[in-house]
Amino acid sequence: MDSNTENNPWRSARLVYTAIDTDDEPFLTVMRADASSFVNMNPAPPLPGSKKDITSEIEYFRDSCLLAVKICLQPAAPSPDEASPNPIPIGKITLTGLSPRTSHHRNSSIGISILNTYQGQGYGSEAIRWVLRWAFMYGNLHRIEIGAFAWNEGAWKLYERLGFVKEGVKREHFFSAGRYWDAVDLGMLEGEWRRLYGSEVEKVGGSGWQNGESSSSNSKA
Ligand SMILES: CC(C)(COP(=O)(O)OP(=O)(O)OC[C@H]1O[C@@H](n2cnc3c(N)ncnc32)[C@H](O)[C@@H]1OP(=O)(O)O)[C@@H](O)C(=O)NCCC(=O)NCCS
């Protein structure tokens, strides 16, 4: 096992999670240009992104999120005479921030998007498992939510397979493509996560990050 990966809270089996900064504008612009992903994760009308939108997004990540990171492929280890290659960003994952007067509830919500060409390869599952571990083991959260538009059935069924419980459907909550759509709300409690992923928890302090996520490699949970 790569000793670099052991005990590293910013890595999982195949992925590394890096900060989102002002110099990430080009990457975020590429993400924003993926219209189908934008429509799948954003209740706003599908407006093409402006520079100001990207700047505001970076400010939101920095100022309002508990966690906001790029999901990156871990580069192959360089040979001794090569410079370390940079991780390749393929998506982003966020946890909403807790406001001062409601932080005692310990709730947060996941937002995730993977670049179109990298979808369907298990990276989303791996990143969600990673963020759940971060939330419960380091963020001291009690409950994590994730939502999806009803048309995005692949997404919310994936979340169910990862262990989220479908908690409700807001009927005709969103208007898009000429009609109203339901919104699907899912959640996972800390105790449920421990029951599902408990063997991984025991490894934290040892080599939990690597092992914990390896079960999601190439699997759909
Ligand atoms: C939803 C999403 C995060 C899942 O990540 P992923 O890396 O593609 O998912 P995984 O490879 O881990 O799992 C694949 C499963 O995701 C589901 N899925 C949902 N949307 C998908 C997409 N656009 N492409 C491929 N799989 C998708 C499928 O059910 C698939 O299961 P299957 O292979 O049995 O059909 C990702 O596809 C994505 O970013 N989509 C666009 C934005 C979006 O919908 N964000 C979520 C808003 S709630």
The ligand as an SDF file (V2000), in Angstrom:
LIG
                    3D

 48 50  0  0  0  0  0  0  0  0999 V2000
  -24.5940   11.3970  -10.5120 C   0  0  0  0  0  0  0  0  0  0  0  0
  -23.0730   11.2770  -10.5230 C   0  0  0  0  0  0  0  0  0  0  0  0
  -22.4660   12.1330   -9.4090 C   0  0  0  0  0  0  0  0  0  0  0  0
  -22.6920    9.8030  -10.2800 C   0  0  0  0  0  0  0  0  0  0  0  0
  -21.3000    9.6880  -10.3710 O   0  0  0  0  0  0  0  0  0  0  0  0
  -20.6850    8.5820  -11.3390 P   0  0  0  0  0  0  0  0  0  0  0  0
  -19.2250    8.5760  -11.1490 O   0  0  0  0  0  0  0  0  0  0  0  0
  -21.1720    8.8150  -12.7270 O   0  0  0  0  0  0  0  0  0  0  0  0
  -21.3790    7.2960  -10.7380 O   0  0  0  0  0  0  0  0  0  0  0  0
  -20.7500    5.8610  -10.4960 P   0  0  0  0  0  0  0  0  0  0  0  0
  -19.9210    5.4830  -11.6740 O   0  0  0  0  0  0  0  0  0  0  0  0
  -20.1450    5.7880   -9.1580 O   0  0  0  0  0  0  0  0  0  0  0  0
  -22.0560    4.9900  -10.4660 O   0  0  0  0  0  0  0  0  0  0  0  0
  -22.7310    4.8000  -11.6940 C   0  0  0  0  0  0  0  0  0  0  0  0
  -24.1910    4.8940  -11.4520 C   0  0  0  0  0  0  0  0  0  0  0  0
  -24.5690    6.2490  -11.3250 O   0  0  0  0  0  0  0  0  0  0  0  0
  -25.8000    6.4350  -11.9550 C   0  0  0  0  0  0  0  0  0  0  0  0
  -25.6820    7.6020  -12.8020 N   0  0  0  0  0  0  0  0  0  0  0  0
  -26.4000    8.6910  -12.6240 C   0  0  0  0  0  0  0  0  0  0  0  0
  -26.1110    9.5910  -13.5580 N   0  0  0  0  0  0  0  0  0  0  0  0
  -25.1840    9.0360  -14.3550 C   0  0  0  0  0  0  0  0  0  0  0  0
  -24.4990    9.4850  -15.5200 C   0  0  0  0  0  0  0  0  0  0  0  0
  -24.7150   10.6840  -16.0710 N   0  0  0  0  0  0  0  0  0  0  0  0
  -23.5920    8.6640  -16.0770 N   0  0  0  0  0  0  0  0  0  0  0  0
  -23.3720    7.4430  -15.5390 C   0  0  0  0  0  0  0  0  0  0  0  0
  -23.9830    6.9870  -14.4400 N   0  0  0  0  0  0  0  0  0  0  0  0
  -24.8910    7.7800  -13.8720 C   0  0  0  0  0  0  0  0  0  0  0  0
  -26.1490    5.2080  -12.7310 C   0  0  0  0  0  0  0  0  0  0  0  0
  -27.2260    4.6170  -12.0390 O   0  0  0  0  0  0  0  0  0  0  0  0
  -24.9570    4.3230  -12.6140 C   0  0  0  0  0  0  0  0  0  0  0  0
  -25.3490    3.0430  -12.2610 O   0  0  0  0  0  0  0  0  0  0  0  0
  -25.4260    1.9010  -13.3670 P   0  0  0  0  0  0  0  0  0  0  0  0
  -24.0430    1.7700  -13.8990 O   0  0  0  0  0  0  0  0  0  0  0  0
  -25.9010    0.7190  -12.6290 O   0  0  0  0  0  0  0  0  0  0  0  0
  -26.3930    2.4070  -14.3860 O   0  0  0  0  0  0  0  0  0  0  0  0
  -22.4780   11.7190  -11.8980 C   0  0  0  0  0  0  0  0  0  0  0  0
  -22.9700   10.8700  -12.9000 O   0  0  0  0  0  0  0  0  0  0  0  0
  -22.7600   13.1530  -12.2430 C   0  0  0  0  0  0  0  0  0  0  0  0
  -22.0270   14.0430  -11.8380 O   0  0  0  0  0  0  0  0  0  0  0  0
  -23.8050   13.4040  -13.0430 N   0  0  0  0  0  0  0  0  0  0  0  0
  -24.1160   14.7550  -13.5200 C   0  0  0  0  0  0  0  0  0  0  0  0
  -24.4720   15.7270  -12.4000 C   0  0  0  0  0  0  0  0  0  0  0  0
  -25.4560   15.1240  -11.4440 C   0  0  0  0  0  0  0  0  0  0  0  0
  -26.4170   14.4850  -11.8320 O   0  0  0  0  0  0  0  0  0  0  0  0
  -25.1640   15.3610  -10.1710 N   0  0  0  0  0  0  0  0  0  0  0  0
  -25.9850   14.8300   -9.0990 C   0  0  0  0  0  0  0  0  0  0  0  0
  -27.0970   15.7290   -8.7820 C   0  0  0  0  0  0  0  0  0  0  0  0
  -28.1360   14.9930   -7.5640 S   0  0  0  0  0  0  0  0  0  0  0  0
  1  2  1  0
  2  3  1  0
  2  4  1  0
  2 36  1  0
  4  5  1  0
  5  6  1  0
  6  7  2  0
  6  8  1  0
  6  9  1  0
  9 10  1  0
 10 11  2  0
 10 12  1  0
 10 13  1  0
 13 14  1  0
 14 15  1  0
 15 16  1  0
 15 30  1  0
 16 17  1  0
 17 18  1  0
 17 28  1  0
 18 19  1  0
 18 27  1  0
 19 20  2  0
 20 21  1  0
 21 22  1  0
 21 27  2  0
 22 23  1  0
 22 24  2  0
 24 25  1  0
 25 26  2  0
 26 27  1  0
 28 29  1  0
 28 30  1  0
 30 31  1  0
 31 32  1  0
 32 33  2  0
 32 34  1  0
 32 35  1  0
 36 37  1  0
 36 38  1  0
 38 39  2  0
 38 40  1  0
 40 41  1  0
 41 42  1  0
 42 43  1  0
 43 44  2  0
 43 45  1  0
 45 46  1  0
 46 47  1  0
 47 48  1  0
M  END
$$$$
